[in-house]
Amino acid sequence: MAQEKNQMVRLAKIKVDPSQLKKYNVALKEQMTTAIRVEPGVLTYYAVADKSDPTNITILEIYADTAAYNLHIATPHFKKYKETVKEMVKSLELIDVKLIGSAKKPGM
């Protein structure tokens, strides 16, 4: 739990242009998987779409700390993602949150 104290936890609420949703999802998945694979400070990404409106996407992001987040947004793969999706994203809201607990099955 001590390690969690320094973590940066953020929700990104994104509204995507419906005509570009498939392209957006491809770009998002590429960015997420690359970040997890190559950045030790990127700990978790969960991206979910509203079942009633899949253009409403929420991403849970967990970083080791604020420094890890700052390194993340400076990476070539993140910059590529931002450039790729800039005309696809209609709105973006970033919400910093505090992790108050977590539970998951072992090995998950």
Jmol script that loads the backbone (N, CA, C; Angstrom):
load data "model"
ATOM      1  N   MET A   1       0.815  -1.189   0.000  1.00  0.00           N
ATOM      2  CA  MET A   1       0.000   0.000   0.000  1.00  0.00           C
ATOM      3  C   MET A   1       0.866   1.263   0.000  1.00  0.00           C
ATOM      4  N   ALA A   2       2.039   1.201   0.591  1.00  0.00           N
ATOM      5  CA  ALA A   2       2.922   2.368   0.639  1.00  0.00           C
ATOM      6  C   ALA A   2       3.293   2.817  -0.771  1.00  0.00           C
ATOM      7  N   GLN A   3       3.519   1.865  -1.660  1.00  0.00           N
ATOM      8  CA  GLN A   3       3.882   2.189  -3.034  1.00  0.00           C
ATOM      9  C   GLN A   3       2.741   2.931  -3.728  1.00  0.00           C
ATOM     10  N   GLU A   4       1.486   2.622  -3.378  1.00  0.00           N
ATOM     11  CA  GLU A   4       0.335   3.259  -3.997  1.00  0.00           C
ATOM     12  C   GLU A   4       0.228   4.734  -3.629  1.00  0.00           C
ATOM     13  N   LYS A   5       0.829   5.156  -2.520  1.00  0.00           N
ATOM     14  CA  LYS A   5       0.723   6.543  -2.072  1.00  0.00           C
ATOM     15  C   LYS A   5       1.240   7.536  -3.102  1.00  0.00           C
ATOM     16  N   ASN A   6       2.284   7.178  -3.816  1.00  0.00           N
ATOM     17  CA  ASN A   6       2.880   8.084  -4.788  1.00  0.00           C
ATOM     18  C   ASN A   6       2.285   7.950  -6.191  1.00  0.00           C
ATOM     19  N   GLN A   7       1.435   6.947  -6.385  1.00  0.00           N
ATOM     20  CA  GLN A   7       0.893   6.718  -7.712  1.00  0.00           C
ATOM     21  C   GLN A   7       0.036   7.895  -8.179  1.00  0.00           C
ATOM     22  N   MET A   8       0.074   8.109  -9.487  1.00  0.00           N
ATOM     23  CA  MET A   8      -0.817   9.080 -10.102  1.00  0.00           C
ATOM     24  C   MET A   8      -1.914   8.297 -10.794  1.00  0.00           C
ATOM     25  N   VAL A   9      -3.151   8.580 -10.412  1.00  0.00           N
ATOM     26  CA  VAL A   9      -4.302   7.868 -10.970  1.00  0.00           C
ATOM     27  C   VAL A   9      -5.203   8.896 -11.645  1.00  0.00           C
ATOM     28  N   ARG A  10      -5.576   8.597 -12.870  1.00  0.00           N
ATOM     29  CA  ARG A  10      -6.335   9.562 -13.660  1.00  0.00           C
ATOM     30  C   ARG A  10      -7.408   8.851 -14.466  1.00  0.00           C
ATOM     31  N   LEU A  11      -8.536   9.524 -14.607  1.00  0.00           N
ATOM     32  CA  LEU A  11      -9.572   9.108 -15.542  1.00  0.00           C
ATOM     33  C   LEU A  11      -9.551  10.069 -16.711  1.00  0.00           C
ATOM     34  N   ALA A  12      -9.567   9.536 -17.904  1.00  0.00           N
ATOM     35  CA  ALA A  12      -9.696  10.354 -19.110  1.00  0.00           C
ATOM     36  C   ALA A  12     -11.055  10.037 -19.713  1.00  0.00           C
ATOM     37  N   LYS A  13     -11.905  11.047 -19.821  1.00  0.00           N
ATOM     38  CA  LYS A  13     -13.228  10.889 -20.419  1.00  0.00           C
ATOM     39  C   LYS A  13     -13.177  11.528 -21.800  1.00  0.00           C
ATOM     40  N   ILE A  14     -13.401  10.697 -22.806  1.00  0.00           N
ATOM     41  CA  ILE A  14     -13.193  11.117 -24.195  1.00  0.00           C
ATOM     42  C   ILE A  14     -14.466  10.900 -25.001  1.00  0.00           C
ATOM     43  N   LYS A  15     -14.793  11.883 -25.814  1.00  0.00           N
ATOM     44  CA  LYS A  15     -15.889  11.770 -26.779  1.00  0.00           C
ATOM     45  C   LYS A  15     -15.254  11.731 -28.156  1.00  0.00           C
ATOM     46  N   VAL A  16     -15.555  10.662 -28.898  1.00  0.00           N
ATOM     47  CA  VAL A  16     -14.921  10.432 -30.191  1.00  0.00           C
ATOM     48  C   VAL A  16     -15.936  10.668 -31.317  1.00  0.00           C
ATOM     49  N   ASP A  17     -15.464  11.223 -32.417  1.00  0.00           N
ATOM     50  CA  ASP A  17     -16.279  11.384 -33.624  1.00  0.00           C
ATOM     51  C   ASP A  17     -16.760   9.997 -34.059  1.00  0.00           C
ATOM     52  N   PRO A  18     -18.084   9.785 -34.137  1.00  0.00           N
ATOM     53  CA  PRO A  18     -18.608   8.448 -34.471  1.00  0.00           C
ATOM     54  C   PRO A  18     -18.068   7.879 -35.779  1.00  0.00           C
ATOM     55  N   SER A  19     -17.834   8.735 -36.758  1.00  0.00           N
ATOM     56  CA  SER A  19     -17.352   8.238 -38.056  1.00  0.00           C
ATOM     57  C   SER A  19     -15.905   7.760 -38.003  1.00  0.00           C
ATOM     58  N   GLN A  20     -15.206   8.079 -36.902  1.00  0.00           N
ATOM     59  CA  GLN A  20     -13.794   7.706 -36.787  1.00  0.00           C
ATOM     60  C   GLN A  20     -13.530   6.769 -35.602  1.00  0.00           C
ATOM     61  N   LEU A  21     -14.577   6.211 -35.034  1.00  0.00           N
ATOM     62  CA  LEU A  21     -14.431   5.403 -33.824  1.00  0.00           C
ATOM     63  C   LEU A  21     -13.504   4.203 -34.006  1.00  0.00           C
ATOM     64  N   LYS A  22     -13.643   3.483 -35.097  1.00  0.00           N
ATOM     65  CA  LYS A  22     -12.776   2.309 -35.316  1.00  0.00           C
ATOM     66  C   LYS A  22     -11.303   2.716 -35.393  1.00  0.00           C
ATOM     67  N   LYS A  23     -11.020   3.780 -36.129  1.00  0.00           N
ATOM     68  CA  LYS A  23      -9.641   4.264 -36.244  1.00  0.00           C
ATOM     69  C   LYS A  23      -9.116   4.727 -34.884  1.00  0.00           C
ATOM     70  N   TYR A  24      -9.982   5.397 -34.122  1.00  0.00           N
ATOM     71  CA  TYR A  24      -9.574   5.862 -32.799  1.00  0.00           C
ATOM     72  C   TYR A  24      -9.203   4.673 -31.910  1.00  0.00           C
ATOM     73  N   ASN A  25     -10.060   3.660 -31.889  1.00  0.00           N
ATOM     74  CA  ASN A  25      -9.802   2.499 -31.038  1.00  0.00           C
ATOM     75  C   ASN A  25      -8.495   1.805 -31.396  1.00  0.00           C
ATOM     76  N   VAL A  26      -8.172   1.738 -32.669  1.00  0.00           N
ATOM     77  CA  VAL A  26      -6.906   1.143 -33.110  1.00  0.00           C
ATOM     78  C   VAL A  26      -5.733   1.969 -32.568  1.00  0.00           C
ATOM     79  N   ALA A  27      -5.806   3.280 -32.713  1.00  0.00           N
ATOM     80  CA  ALA A  27      -4.722   4.158 -32.239  1.00  0.00           C
ATOM     81  C   ALA A  27      -4.576   4.077 -30.726  1.00  0.00           C
ATOM     82  N   LEU A  28      -5.699   4.052 -30.019  1.00  0.00           N
ATOM     83  CA  LEU A  28      -5.665   3.968 -28.558  1.00  0.00           C
ATOM     84  C   LEU A  28      -5.018   2.668 -28.104  1.00  0.00           C
ATOM     85  N   LYS A  29      -5.440   1.555 -28.671  1.00  0.00           N
ATOM     86  CA  LYS A  29      -4.879   0.254 -28.278  1.00  0.00           C
ATOM     87  C   LYS A  29      -3.381   0.184 -28.561  1.00  0.00           C
ATOM     88  N   GLU A  30      -2.956   0.740 -29.688  1.00  0.00           N
ATOM     89  CA  GLU A  30      -1.524   0.746 -30.021  1.00  0.00           C
ATOM     90  C   GLU A  30      -0.739   1.547 -28.978  1.00  0.00           C
ATOM     91  N   GLN A  31      -1.246   2.712 -28.618  1.00  0.00           N
ATOM     92  CA  GLN A  31      -0.571   3.554 -27.634  1.00  0.00           C
ATOM     93  C   GLN A  31      -0.518   2.862 -26.276  1.00  0.00           C
ATOM     94  N   MET A  32      -1.639   2.301 -25.848  1.00  0.00           N
ATOM     95  CA  MET A  32      -1.696   1.653 -24.531  1.00  0.00           C
ATOM     96  C   MET A  32      -0.734   0.468 -24.441  1.00  0.00           C
ATOM     97  N   THR A  33      -0.772  -0.397 -25.426  1.00  0.00           N
ATOM     98  CA  THR A  33       0.073  -1.595 -25.365  1.00  0.00           C
ATOM     99  C   THR A  33       1.553  -1.235 -25.450  1.00  0.00           C
ATOM    100  N   THR A  34       1.879  -0.219 -26.251  1.00  0.00           N
ATOM    101  CA  THR A  34       3.275   0.220 -26.339  1.00  0.00           C
ATOM    102  C   THR A  34       3.726   0.791 -25.002  1.00  0.00           C
ATOM    103  N   ALA A  35       2.909   1.646 -24.400  1.00  0.00           N
ATOM    104  CA  ALA A  35       3.276   2.258 -23.117  1.00  0.00           C
ATOM    105  C   ALA A  35       3.507   1.196 -22.046  1.00  0.00           C
ATOM    106  N   ILE A  36       2.613   0.227 -21.952  1.00  0.00           N
ATOM    107  CA  ILE A  36       2.758  -0.836 -20.943  1.00  0.00           C
ATOM    108  C   ILE A  36       4.022  -1.648 -21.207  1.00  0.00           C
ATOM    109  N   ARG A  37       4.309  -1.898 -22.480  1.00  0.00           N
ATOM    110  CA  ARG A  37       5.457  -2.723 -22.841  1.00  0.00           C
ATOM    111  C   ARG A  37       6.793  -2.031 -22.591  1.00  0.00           C
ATOM    112  N   VAL A  38       6.883  -0.712 -22.876  1.00  0.00           N
ATOM    113  CA  VAL A  38       8.198  -0.069 -22.856  1.00  0.00           C
ATOM    114  C   VAL A  38       8.423   0.919 -21.710  1.00  0.00           C
ATOM    115  N   GLU A  39       7.381   1.275 -20.986  1.00  0.00           N
ATOM    116  CA  GLU A  39       7.530   2.265 -19.923  1.00  0.00           C
ATOM    117  C   GLU A  39       7.301   1.633 -18.549  1.00  0.00           C
ATOM    118  N   PRO A  40       8.339   1.482 -17.749  1.00  0.00           N
ATOM    119  CA  PRO A  40       8.179   0.867 -16.428  1.00  0.00           C
ATOM    120  C   PRO A  40       7.224   1.640 -15.512  1.00  0.00           C
ATOM    121  N   GLY A  41       7.107   2.946 -15.701  1.00  0.00           N
ATOM    122  CA  GLY A  41       6.255   3.757 -14.836  1.00  0.00           C
ATOM    123  C   GLY A  41       4.785   3.771 -15.199  1.00  0.00           C
ATOM    124  N   VAL A  42       4.444   3.199 -16.351  1.00  0.00           N
ATOM    125  CA  VAL A  42       3.037   3.071 -16.728  1.00  0.00           C
ATOM    126  C   VAL A  42       2.564   1.720 -16.201  1.00  0.00           C
ATOM    127  N   LEU A  43       1.701   1.760 -15.190  1.00  0.00           N
ATOM    128  CA  LEU A  43       1.319   0.539 -14.483  1.00  0.00           C
ATOM    129  C   LEU A  43       0.025  -0.084 -14.985  1.00  0.00           C
ATOM    130  N   THR A  44      -0.956   0.723 -15.327  1.00  0.00           N
ATOM    131  CA  THR A  44      -2.269   0.188 -15.680  1.00  0.00           C
ATOM    132  C   THR A  44      -2.965   1.086 -16.690  1.00  0.00           C
ATOM    133  N   TYR A  45      -3.622   0.447 -17.636  1.00  0.00           N
ATOM    134  CA  TYR A  45      -4.558   1.115 -18.538  1.00  0.00           C
ATOM    135  C   TYR A  45      -5.793   0.232 -18.643  1.00  0.00           C
ATOM    136  N   TYR A  46      -6.939   0.808 -18.424  1.00  0.00           N
ATOM    137  CA  TYR A  46      -8.209   0.162 -18.737  1.00  0.00           C
ATOM    138  C   TYR A  46      -8.997   1.164 -19.559  1.00  0.00           C
ATOM    139  N   ALA A  47      -9.424   0.769 -20.738  1.00  0.00           N
ATOM    140  CA  ALA A  47     -10.259   1.624 -21.573  1.00  0.00           C
ATOM    141  C   ALA A  47     -11.600   0.931 -21.748  1.00  0.00           C
ATOM    142  N   VAL A  48     -12.670   1.679 -21.481  1.00  0.00           N
ATOM    143  CA  VAL A  48     -14.021   1.132 -21.612  1.00  0.00           C
ATOM    144  C   VAL A  48     -14.877   2.104 -22.412  1.00  0.00           C
ATOM    145  N   ALA A  49     -15.849   1.542 -23.117  1.00  0.00           N
ATOM    146  CA  ALA A  49     -16.793   2.344 -23.892  1.00  0.00           C
ATOM    147  C   ALA A  49     -18.185   2.158 -23.308  1.00  0.00           C
ATOM    148  N   ASP A  50     -18.931   3.230 -23.280  1.00  0.00           N
ATOM    149  CA  ASP A  50     -20.323   3.202 -22.836  1.00  0.00           C
ATOM    150  C   ASP A  50     -21.105   2.281 -23.780  1.00  0.00           C
ATOM    151  N   LYS A  51     -21.819   1.308 -23.229  1.00  0.00           N
ATOM    152  CA  LYS A  51     -22.566   0.361 -24.066  1.00  0.00           C
ATOM    153  C   LYS A  51     -23.651   1.060 -24.880  1.00  0.00           C
ATOM    154  N   SER A  52     -24.266   2.102 -24.317  1.00  0.00           N
ATOM    155  CA  SER A  52     -25.337   2.792 -25.033  1.00  0.00           C
ATOM    156  C   SER A  52     -24.806   3.814 -26.040  1.00  0.00           C
ATOM    157  N   ASP A  53     -23.546   4.217 -25.882  1.00  0.00           N
ATOM    158  CA  ASP A  53     -22.913   5.151 -26.810  1.00  0.00           C
ATOM    159  C   ASP A  53     -21.409   4.902 -26.808  1.00  0.00           C
ATOM    160  N   PRO A  54     -20.952   4.013 -27.681  1.00  0.00           N
ATOM    161  CA  PRO A  54     -19.531   3.634 -27.678  1.00  0.00           C
ATOM    162  C   PRO A  54     -18.564   4.758 -28.038  1.00  0.00           C
ATOM    163  N   THR A  55     -19.078   5.917 -28.420  1.00  0.00           N
ATOM    164  CA  THR A  55     -18.187   7.051 -28.676  1.00  0.00           C
ATOM    165  C   THR A  55     -17.789   7.747 -27.380  1.00  0.00           C
ATOM    166  N   ASN A  56     -18.420   7.367 -26.271  1.00  0.00           N
ATOM    167  CA  ASN A  56     -18.036   7.860 -24.948  1.00  0.00           C
ATOM    168  C   ASN A  56     -17.085   6.850 -24.332  1.00  0.00           C
ATOM    169  N   ILE A  57     -15.828   7.208 -24.242  1.00  0.00           N
ATOM    170  CA  ILE A  57     -14.783   6.295 -23.763  1.00  0.00           C
ATOM    171  C   ILE A  57     -14.202   6.854 -22.463  1.00  0.00           C
ATOM    172  N   THR A  58     -13.996   5.952 -21.514  1.00  0.00           N
ATOM    173  CA  THR A  58     -13.345   6.318 -20.260  1.00  0.00           C
ATOM    174  C   THR A  58     -12.111   5.443 -20.104  1.00  0.00           C
ATOM    175  N   ILE A  59     -10.999   6.071 -19.757  1.00  0.00           N
ATOM    176  CA  ILE A  59      -9.744   5.346 -19.570  1.00  0.00           C
ATOM    177  C   ILE A  59      -9.285   5.554 -18.138  1.00  0.00           C
ATOM    178  N   LEU A  60      -8.978   4.449 -17.461  1.00  0.00           N
ATOM    179  CA  LEU A  60      -8.342   4.493 -16.146  1.00  0.00           C
ATOM    180  C   LEU A  60      -6.856   4.305 -16.384  1.00  0.00           C
ATOM    181  N   GLU A  61      -6.071   5.286 -15.939  1.00  0.00           N
ATOM    182  CA  GLU A  61      -4.617   5.255 -16.118  1.00  0.00           C
ATOM    183  C   GLU A  61      -3.964   5.306 -14.740  1.00  0.00           C
ATOM    184  N   ILE A  62      -3.011   4.422 -14.498  1.00  0.00           N
ATOM    185  CA  ILE A  62      -2.264   4.459 -13.242  1.00  0.00           C
ATOM    186  C   ILE A  62      -0.772   4.479 -13.574  1.00  0.00           C
ATOM    187  N   TYR A  63      -0.105   5.494 -13.018  1.00  0.00           N
ATOM    188  CA  TYR A  63       1.328   5.683 -13.209  1.00  0.00           C
ATOM    189  C   TYR A  63       2.031   5.527 -11.867  1.00  0.00           C
ATOM    190  N   ALA A  64       3.290   5.135 -11.883  1.00  0.00           N
ATOM    191  CA  ALA A  64       4.051   4.953 -10.651  1.00  0.00           C
ATOM    192  C   ALA A  64       4.073   6.235  -9.831  1.00  0.00           C
ATOM    193  N   ASP A  65       4.152   7.369 -10.519  1.00  0.00           N
ATOM    194  CA  ASP A  65       4.165   8.679  -9.863  1.00  0.00           C
ATOM    195  C   ASP A  65       4.012   9.744 -10.943  1.00  0.00           C
ATOM    196  N   THR A  66       3.999  10.985 -10.535  1.00  0.00           N
ATOM    197  CA  THR A  66       3.833  12.088 -11.482  1.00  0.00           C
ATOM    198  C   THR A  66       4.993  12.157 -12.469  1.00  0.00           C
ATOM    199  N   ALA A  67       6.193  11.841 -12.016  1.00  0.00           N
ATOM    200  CA  ALA A  67       7.352  11.841 -12.915  1.00  0.00           C
ATOM    201  C   ALA A  67       7.164  10.827 -14.045  1.00  0.00           C
ATOM    202  N   ALA A  68       6.618   9.658 -13.722  1.00  0.00           N
ATOM    203  CA  ALA A  68       6.367   8.633 -14.746  1.00  0.00           C
ATOM    204  C   ALA A  68       5.346   9.133 -15.762  1.00  0.00           C
ATOM    205  N   TYR A  69       4.332   9.844 -15.291  1.00  0.00           N
ATOM    206  CA  TYR A  69       3.337  10.421 -16.204  1.00  0.00           C
ATOM    207  C   TYR A  69       4.001  11.456 -17.119  1.00  0.00           C
ATOM    208  N   ASN A  70       4.821  12.318 -16.536  1.00  0.00           N
ATOM    209  CA  ASN A  70       5.493  13.343 -17.339  1.00  0.00           C
ATOM    210  C   ASN A  70       6.419  12.728 -18.382  1.00  0.00           C
ATOM    211  N   LEU A  71       7.089  11.646 -18.036  1.00  0.00           N
ATOM    212  CA  LEU A  71       7.909  10.926 -19.017  1.00  0.00           C
ATOM    213  C   LEU A  71       7.022  10.335 -20.108  1.00  0.00           C
ATOM    214  N   HIS A  72       5.882   9.779 -19.697  1.00  0.00           N
ATOM    215  CA  HIS A  72       4.956   9.134 -20.636  1.00  0.00           C
ATOM    216  C   HIS A  72       4.490  10.105 -21.725  1.00  0.00           C
ATOM    217  N   ILE A  73       4.056  11.299 -21.324  1.00  0.00           N
ATOM    218  CA  ILE A  73       3.506  12.216 -22.319  1.00  0.00           C
ATOM    219  C   ILE A  73       4.577  12.822 -23.233  1.00  0.00           C
ATOM    220  N   ALA A  74       5.832  12.578 -22.916  1.00  0.00           N
ATOM    221  CA  ALA A  74       6.934  13.052 -23.763  1.00  0.00           C
ATOM    222  C   ALA A  74       7.447  11.975 -24.720  1.00  0.00           C
ATOM    223  N   THR A  75       6.907  10.751 -24.636  1.00  0.00           N
ATOM    224  CA  THR A  75       7.409   9.654 -25.473  1.00  0.00           C
ATOM    225  C   THR A  75       6.945   9.800 -26.920  1.00  0.00           C
ATOM    226  N   PRO A  76       7.719   9.257 -27.856  1.00  0.00           N
ATOM    227  CA  PRO A  76       7.313   9.304 -29.267  1.00  0.00           C
ATOM    228  C   PRO A  76       5.975   8.604 -29.526  1.00  0.00           C
ATOM    229  N   HIS A  77       5.720   7.471 -28.839  1.00  0.00           N
ATOM    230  CA  HIS A  77       4.462   6.772 -29.118  1.00  0.00           C
ATOM    231  C   HIS A  77       3.252   7.550 -28.609  1.00  0.00           C
ATOM    232  N   PHE A  78       3.387   8.275 -27.487  1.00  0.00           N
ATOM    233  CA  PHE A  78       2.269   9.085 -27.009  1.00  0.00           C
ATOM    234  C   PHE A  78       2.056  10.287 -27.938  1.00  0.00           C
ATOM    235  N   LYS A  79       3.131  10.917 -28.353  1.00  0.00           N
ATOM    236  CA  LYS A  79       3.007  12.055 -29.276  1.00  0.00           C
ATOM    237  C   LYS A  79       2.378  11.621 -30.603  1.00  0.00           C
ATOM    238  N   LYS A  80       2.744  10.427 -31.070  1.00  0.00           N
ATOM    239  CA  LYS A  80       2.146   9.889 -32.299  1.00  0.00           C
ATOM    240  C   LYS A  80       0.645   9.696 -32.098  1.00  0.00           C
ATOM    241  N   TYR A  81       0.249   9.127 -30.965  1.00  0.00           N
ATOM    242  CA  TYR A  81      -1.170   8.927 -30.652  1.00  0.00           C
ATOM    243  C   TYR A  81      -1.906  10.266 -30.676  1.00  0.00           C
ATOM    244  N   LYS A  82      -1.371  11.274 -29.966  1.00  0.00           N
ATOM    245  CA  LYS A  82      -2.039  12.581 -29.897  1.00  0.00           C
ATOM    246  C   LYS A  82      -2.198  13.195 -31.288  1.00  0.00           C
ATOM    247  N   GLU A  83      -1.165  13.081 -32.106  1.00  0.00           N
ATOM    248  CA  GLU A  83      -1.232  13.619 -33.462  1.00  0.00           C
ATOM    249  C   GLU A  83      -2.262  12.846 -34.298  1.00  0.00           C
ATOM    250  N   THR A  84      -2.266  11.527 -34.159  1.00  0.00           N
ATOM    251  CA  THR A  84      -3.184  10.685 -34.926  1.00  0.00           C
ATOM    252  C   THR A  84      -4.638  10.971 -34.589  1.00  0.00           C
ATOM    253  N   VAL A  85      -4.948  11.166 -33.322  1.00  0.00           N
ATOM    254  CA  VAL A  85      -6.350  11.276 -32.891  1.00  0.00           C
ATOM    255  C   VAL A  85      -6.861  12.711 -32.760  1.00  0.00           C
ATOM    256  N   LYS A  86      -6.029  13.702 -33.045  1.00  0.00           N
ATOM    257  CA  LYS A  86      -6.425  15.093 -32.762  1.00  0.00           C
ATOM    258  C   LYS A  86      -7.706  15.505 -33.481  1.00  0.00           C
ATOM    259  N   GLU A  87      -7.988  14.967 -34.653  1.00  0.00           N
ATOM    260  CA  GLU A  87      -9.224  15.297 -35.374  1.00  0.00           C
ATOM    261  C   GLU A  87     -10.352  14.323 -35.042  1.00  0.00           C
ATOM    262  N   MET A  88     -10.054  13.269 -34.308  1.00  0.00           N
ATOM    263  CA  MET A  88     -11.054  12.262 -33.946  1.00  0.00           C
ATOM    264  C   MET A  88     -11.733  12.575 -32.614  1.00  0.00           C
ATOM    265  N   VAL A  89     -11.000  13.223 -31.715  1.00  0.00           N
ATOM    266  CA  VAL A  89     -11.495  13.492 -30.365  1.00  0.00           C
ATOM    267  C   VAL A  89     -12.286  14.793 -30.364  1.00  0.00           C
ATOM    268  N   LYS A  90     -13.569  14.679 -29.975  1.00  0.00           N
ATOM    269  CA  LYS A  90     -14.427  15.864 -29.915  1.00  0.00           C
ATOM    270  C   LYS A  90     -14.307  16.568 -28.570  1.00  0.00           C
ATOM    271  N   SER A  91     -14.048  15.791 -27.503  1.00  0.00           N
ATOM    272  CA  SER A  91     -13.828  16.402 -26.190  1.00  0.00           C
ATOM    273  C   SER A  91     -12.985  15.468 -25.333  1.00  0.00           C
ATOM    274  N   LEU A  92     -12.269  16.077 -24.387  1.00  0.00           N
ATOM    275  CA  LEU A  92     -11.397  15.344 -23.479  1.00  0.00           C
ATOM    276  C   LEU A  92     -11.480  16.002 -22.109  1.00  0.00           C
ATOM    277  N   GLU A  93     -11.778  15.183 -21.106  1.00  0.00           N
ATOM    278  CA  GLU A  93     -11.776  15.654 -19.721  1.00  0.00           C
ATOM    279  C   GLU A  93     -10.840  14.755 -18.933  1.00  0.00           C
ATOM    280  N   LEU A  94      -9.848  15.348 -18.266  1.00  0.00           N
ATOM    281  CA  LEU A  94      -8.902  14.605 -17.438  1.00  0.00           C
ATOM    282  C   LEU A  94      -9.255  14.848 -15.980  1.00  0.00           C
ATOM    283  N   ILE A  95      -9.444  13.761 -15.237  1.00  0.00           N
ATOM    284  CA  ILE A  95      -9.846  13.855 -13.846  1.00  0.00           C
ATOM    285  C   ILE A  95      -8.835  13.090 -12.999  1.00  0.00           C
ATOM    286  N   ASP A  96      -8.105  13.810 -12.154  1.00  0.00           N
ATOM    287  CA  ASP A  96      -7.186  13.150 -11.236  1.00  0.00           C
ATOM    288  C   ASP A  96      -7.997  12.623 -10.058  1.00  0.00           C
ATOM    289  N   VAL A  97      -7.784  11.363  -9.740  1.00  0.00           N
ATOM    290  CA  VAL A  97      -8.523  10.709  -8.668  1.00  0.00           C
ATOM    291  C   VAL A  97      -7.556  10.061  -7.693  1.00  0.00           C
ATOM    292  N   LYS A  98      -8.075   9.707  -6.540  1.00  0.00           N
ATOM    293  CA  LYS A  98      -7.278   9.035  -5.512  1.00  0.00           C
ATOM    294  C   LYS A  98      -7.749   7.588  -5.417  1.00  0.00           C
ATOM    295  N   LEU A  99      -6.813   6.666  -5.524  1.00  0.00           N
ATOM    296  CA  LEU A  99      -7.131   5.253  -5.377  1.00  0.00           C
ATOM    297  C   LEU A  99      -7.395   4.973  -3.903  1.00  0.00           C
ATOM    298  N   ILE A 100      -8.603   4.539  -3.592  1.00  0.00           N
ATOM    299  CA  ILE A 100      -8.935   4.250  -2.198  1.00  0.00           C
ATOM    300  C   ILE A 100      -8.921   2.759  -1.901  1.00  0.00           C
ATOM    301  N   GLY A 101      -8.789   1.958  -2.924  1.00  0.00           N
ATOM    302  CA  GLY A 101      -8.696   0.524  -2.727  1.00  0.00           C
ATOM    303  C   GLY A 101      -8.723  -0.194  -4.066  1.00  0.00           C
ATOM    304  N   SER A 102      -8.255  -1.414  -4.071  1.00  0.00           N
ATOM    305  CA  SER A 102      -8.312  -2.244  -5.279  1.00  0.00           C
ATOM    306  C   SER A 102      -8.384  -3.696  -4.857  1.00  0.00           C
ATOM    307  N   ALA A 103      -8.978  -4.482  -5.720  1.00  0.00           N
ATOM    308  CA  ALA A 103      -9.067  -5.922  -5.462  1.00  0.00           C
ATOM    309  C   ALA A 103      -9.064  -6.623  -6.827  1.00  0.00           C
ATOM    310  N   LYS A 104      -8.283  -7.671  -6.918  1.00  0.00           N
ATOM    311  CA  LYS A 104      -8.282  -8.473  -8.125  1.00  0.00           C
ATOM    312  C   LYS A 104      -7.827  -9.869  -7.786  1.00  0.00           C
ATOM    313  N   LYS A 105      -8.219 -10.794  -8.608  1.00  0.00           N
ATOM    314  CA  LYS A 105      -7.827 -12.179  -8.400  1.00  0.00           C
ATOM    315  C   LYS A 105      -6.323 -12.328  -8.662  1.00  0.00           C
ATOM    316  N   PRO A 106      -5.645 -13.196  -7.934  1.00  0.00           N
ATOM    317  CA  PRO A 106      -4.208 -13.410  -8.180  1.00  0.00           C
ATOM    318  C   PRO A 106      -3.956 -13.817  -9.629  1.00  0.00           C
ATOM    319  N   GLY A 107      -2.881 -13.283 -10.182  1.00  0.00           N
ATOM    320  CA  GLY A 107      -2.517 -13.619 -11.552  1.00  0.00           C
ATOM    321  C   GLY A 107      -3.247 -12.821 -12.606  1.00  0.00           C
ATOM    322  N   MET A 108      -4.072 -11.908 -12.216  1.00  0.00           N
ATOM    323  CA  MET A 108      -4.835 -11.105 -13.176  1.00  0.00           C
ATOM    324  C   MET A 108      -4.137  -9.784 -13.415  1.00  0.00           C
TER     325      MET A 108
END
end "model"
wireframe off; spacefill off
backbone 0.3
color backbone group
